[in-house]
Amino acid sequence: MIKYEVILYWSAEDDLFIAEVPELPGCMADGADYQEALANVEQVAKEWIETARELGRKIPVPKGKLVYA
């Protein structure tokens, strides 16, 4: 399980639920329902972190709940 905030929302354009991890730029996935989108984004986030490690890039420390202005 990832410890980053995940934002889930419905996309009428895609006819799917979208899950994003704002702290990991470009990390997002979709699914036919909330559970599928969440499971998919957890896998993508793990791959994002693994790739960042392999490339020697900085991995953001999870901040928890983000505040939006």
N, C-alpha and C positions, 0 to 999 in steps of 0.2 A: 504494500500500500504506500502510495506517495504521500508526502506531508505538505504538499503545496496546495494552495487554494485552487479549486476548480470551479469555473463558472459554466453552468449548464443552461441552455436556452433552446427554444424551438425555432427552426428556420423554415418559414413558409416557402421561401425560394427553393430550398433544397429538399423540403418535405422530410426533414430529419432533425433529430436533436443534435446540437453541437456542444462539445465540451472543450473548454480552453483552460490552459494553465498560464495565466498572465505573467508569472515570474520567469517562465521559460519561453523566451521569444519564439513565436512560430509553432509552439506546441499545442496542437488541437487535433480533435478526432470527431467522428460523428457516429450515430447509431439510430436504429429505428425506434428505440425507447431510451429513457434515462439510464437504465442499467447497462445497456449495450454501449452507449456513448461513454459512460464512466469507465467501464472495463477497457474500452478501446483507448481512451486517453491515458489511463494508467500505464498501459503497455507502451504507448508512444512516449510518455514522460520517462519511463525507464530507459528506452532506447536513446532519447535525447541526452540524458545524463551519461549513459555509457559512451556515446559518441563524443560528447564534450570532454570526457576523461581521456579518451584515446587521442584527441587532438590537442590536449593540454590546455583546454579552455577553462575559464573560471566557471564554477557551478554555483549559482545563487543559493544562499542560505534561505530556507523557507521562513517567511515572515509571518505566516498565518493570515488572518483576515486583512485584506487590503482595504484602504480607504480611498474612495473616489470623490473628487470635488465636483 
